[in-house]
Amino acid sequence: MEKDIVNIGKSVVIKGELNGSEDLTIEGHVEGTIQLRDHVLTIGPNGRIKAQVFAKSVIVLGEVTGNVTASDKVDIRDNGSVDGDIISPRVAIAEGAHFRGSVDMQRKAGAAQPQGSKPAPPAEAKPQQTQPAGAQQRVGA
């Protein structure tokens, strides 16, 4: 079975909500919301997006103004531009790209770790001591 890819040409203007369940390449103008949660969104070199974007993966060759959320990766290529916040576990920004905003590289599992921090050790490394019912444990005796 062939994988579907839809193209929005550079003369096309869309305003509103764009939802899809296939990969999409945009060369035109889109304003509003774009949701391709399980698919790849490519903003071509002529693409101009003013939208909140939700996709599995986002490849930016044109211009995006708005927040971008990707469950897999955001890739801003050479000459690509993003003005907005990015939330994605993987982010790539090419040397000739433009980006203004914040990046949150949260994990897929949901629990975001602050950048530069080490994962917390297991809650208790030593075996738990059992207490009789009703007994209280004294801390800092």
C-alpha positions as CSV (number, residue, x, y, z in Angstrom):
1,M,0.0,0.0,0.0
2,E,1.4,3.4,-1.0
3,K,1.9,6.1,1.7
4,D,-0.3,9.1,1.0
5,I,1.3,12.5,0.8
6,V,-0.8,15.6,0.2
7,N,0.6,18.9,-1.2
8,I,-0.9,22.3,-0.6
9,G,0.4,24.4,-3.5
10,K,2.0,27.9,-3.2
11,S,-1.1,29.7,-4.5
12,V,-3.4,28.1,-1.9
13,V,-4.5,30.0,1.2
14,I,-6.2,28.2,4.1
15,K,-7.7,29.8,7.1
16,G,-9.1,27.7,10.0
17,E,-8.4,24.3,11.2
18,L,-6.5,21.7,9.2
19,N,-6.7,18.1,10.3
20,G,-5.3,15.1,8.6
21,S,-4.2,11.5,8.9
22,E,-1.5,11.5,6.2
23,D,1.8,13.2,5.6
24,L,1.3,16.8,4.3
25,T,3.6,19.3,2.5
26,I,2.5,22.9,2.6
27,E,3.9,25.4,0.0
28,G,1.1,27.9,0.4
29,H,-0.3,30.0,3.3
30,V,-2.1,28.5,6.3
31,E,-3.5,30.4,9.3
32,G,-5.2,28.7,12.3
33,T,-4.5,25.3,13.6
34,I,-2.7,22.3,11.9
35,Q,-3.2,18.8,13.4
36,L,-1.4,15.8,11.9
37,R,-0.7,14.0,15.2
38,D,0.6,10.8,13.7
39,H,2.1,12.1,10.6
40,V,4.9,14.3,9.1
41,L,4.2,18.0,8.3
42,T,6.7,19.6,5.9
43,I,6.6,23.4,5.4
44,G,8.2,23.9,2.0
45,P,10.4,26.8,1.0
46,N,7.4,28.8,-0.2
47,G,5.2,27.8,2.8
48,R,4.1,30.6,5.2
49,I,2.3,29.3,8.3
50,K,0.7,31.4,11.0
51,A,-0.7,28.5,13.1
52,Q,-0.5,26.3,16.2
53,V,1.1,23.1,14.8
54,F,0.6,19.6,16.3
55,A,2.3,16.7,14.4
56,K,4.5,13.6,14.8
57,S,7.3,15.3,13.0
58,V,7.7,18.8,11.5
59,I,10.2,19.8,8.9
60,V,10.5,23.6,8.3
61,L,12.0,24.9,5.0
62,G,9.7,28.0,4.9
63,E,8.3,30.2,7.7
64,V,6.3,29.3,10.8
65,T,4.8,31.8,13.2
66,G,3.2,30.0,16.1
67,N,3.9,27.2,18.6
68,V,5.1,23.8,17.2
69,T,4.4,20.6,19.1
70,A,5.8,17.4,17.7
71,S,5.8,13.9,19.3
72,D,9.0,12.8,17.5
73,K,11.1,15.7,16.0
74,V,11.2,19.3,14.8
75,D,13.7,20.0,12.1
76,I,14.4,23.6,11.1
77,R,16.4,23.4,7.9
78,D,18.7,25.9,6.2
79,N,16.7,29.1,5.5
80,G,13.7,27.8,7.5
81,S,12.2,30.1,10.1
82,V,10.2,29.5,13.3
83,D,8.9,32.3,15.5
84,G,7.3,30.5,18.4
85,D,7.8,27.9,21.1
86,I,8.8,24.3,20.3
87,I,7.8,21.3,22.3
88,S,9.5,18.1,21.0
89,P,11.8,15.4,22.4
90,R,14.2,16.0,19.4
91,V,15.0,19.4,17.9
92,A,17.4,20.1,15.0
93,I,18.2,23.7,13.9
94,A,20.4,24.1,10.9
95,E,23.2,26.7,10.8
96,G,21.4,29.0,8.3
97,A,18.0,28.7,10.1
98,H,16.1,31.3,12.1
99,F,14.5,30.5,15.4
100,R,13.0,32.8,18.1
101,G,11.2,31.2,21.0
102,S,11.7,28.6,23.7
103,V,12.5,24.9,23.3
104,D,11.0,22.2,25.6
105,M,12.6,18.9,24.9
106,Q,10.3,16.9,27.0
107,R,10.4,13.1,27.0
108,K,7.7,11.1,25.2
109,A,6.8,9.4,28.6
110,G,5.5,12.8,29.7
111,A,7.7,13.5,32.8
112,A,9.9,16.3,31.6
113,Q,13.4,16.5,33.2
114,P,15.0,19.9,33.6
115,Q,17.8,20.3,31.1
116,G,21.2,19.3,32.6
117,S,19.7,17.4,35.5
118,K,20.4,13.7,36.2
119,P,17.5,11.3,36.5
120,A,16.4,10.8,40.1
121,P,17.7,7.7,41.8
122,P,15.2,4.9,42.7
123,A,13.1,6.0,45.6
124,E,14.7,3.5,48.0
125,A,17.9,1.6,47.2
126,K,17.9,-0.5,50.4
127,P,15.2,-3.0,51.3
128,Q,12.2,-1.6,53.0
129,Q,11.8,-2.4,56.7
130,T,8.4,-3.6,57.6
131,Q,6.7,-1.8,60.5
132,P,4.1,-3.4,62.8
133,A,0.6,-2.0,62.3
134,G,0.2,1.3,64.1
135,A,4.0,1.9,64.6
136,Q,5.4,5.2,63.6
137,Q,8.8,5.7,62.1
138,R,10.9,8.5,63.7
139,V,12.8,10.6,61.2
140,G,15.8,12.7,62.3
141,A,16.0,11.3,65.8
